Amino acid sequence: MAAITTLLERVRPVLFAESLGGTESLVTYPLVQTHGSIPGPMLDKLGIDERLLRLSVGLENAEDLIADLEQAIG
């Protein structure tokens, strides 16, 4: 989970949010955001664990997004 926290702290153009309803790129952490209230056995069945991030790509320049994710991953 430390790697996930580090990545979420480092992303710049990519926002850490559930949904802003806009055209921005977003990264979500389903385990604690959108699926936080789902019981463990159901999370297992759905394949949602502490390693899963969801990336929704917006309208930003693709090279900028790639560079941001590369620097965030380290």
C-alpha positions as CSV (number, residue, x, y, z in Angstrom):
1,M,0.0,0.0,0.0
2,A,3.0,2.3,0.5
3,A,3.7,2.3,-3.2
4,I,0.1,3.2,-4.0
5,T,0.2,6.1,-1.5
6,T,3.5,7.4,-3.0
7,L,2.1,7.2,-6.5
8,L,-1.1,9.1,-5.5
9,E,1.0,11.8,-3.8
10,R,3.2,12.3,-6.9
11,V,0.8,12.5,-9.8
12,R,0.4,16.1,-11.1
13,P,-1.8,16.5,-14.1
14,V,-3.6,13.3,-13.2
15,L,-6.0,14.1,-10.4
16,F,-6.7,11.7,-7.5
17,A,-10.5,11.8,-7.3
18,E,-13.6,9.6,-7.7
19,S,-15.2,11.7,-10.4
20,L,-15.3,15.4,-11.2
21,G,-17.6,14.9,-14.2
22,G,-15.1,16.7,-16.5
23,T,-12.5,15.9,-19.0
24,E,-9.5,15.7,-16.7
25,S,-7.5,12.5,-16.2
26,L,-8.3,10.8,-12.9
27,V,-6.8,8.0,-10.9
28,T,-8.9,6.3,-8.3
29,Y,-8.2,3.7,-5.6
30,P,-11.3,1.6,-5.6
31,L,-10.5,-0.3,-2.4
32,V,-11.0,2.8,-0.3
33,Q,-13.1,5.0,-2.6
34,T,-15.8,3.6,-4.8
35,H,-15.8,0.1,-3.3
36,G,-14.9,0.8,0.3
37,S,-18.2,-0.5,1.8
38,I,-18.1,-3.8,-0.1
39,P,-17.4,-6.9,2.1
40,G,-14.0,-8.6,1.7
41,P,-15.3,-11.8,0.0
42,M,-17.1,-9.8,-2.7
43,L,-14.0,-7.6,-3.2
44,D,-12.0,-10.9,-3.8
45,K,-14.6,-12.1,-6.3
46,L,-14.4,-8.8,-8.1
47,G,-10.6,-8.8,-8.1
48,I,-10.4,-5.6,-6.2
49,D,-7.4,-5.5,-3.8
50,E,-4.8,-3.1,-2.4
51,R,-2.9,-3.2,-5.7
52,L,-5.7,-2.0,-8.0
53,L,-5.8,1.6,-9.3
54,R,-8.2,2.8,-12.0
55,L,-6.9,5.3,-14.5
56,S,-9.5,7.3,-16.5
57,V,-7.7,9.2,-19.3
58,G,-8.9,12.7,-20.1
59,L,-8.1,15.1,-22.8
60,E,-4.6,16.1,-21.7
61,N,-1.6,15.6,-24.0
62,A,-0.7,11.9,-24.0
63,E,3.0,12.6,-23.6
64,D,2.4,14.8,-20.6
65,L,0.3,12.0,-19.0
66,I,2.8,9.3,-19.7
67,A,5.6,11.5,-18.3
68,D,3.6,12.2,-15.1
69,L,2.8,8.6,-14.5
70,E,6.5,7.6,-15.1
71,Q,7.7,10.2,-12.6
72,A,5.0,9.2,-10.1
73,I,5.9,5.5,-10.3
74,G,9.6,6.4,-9.9
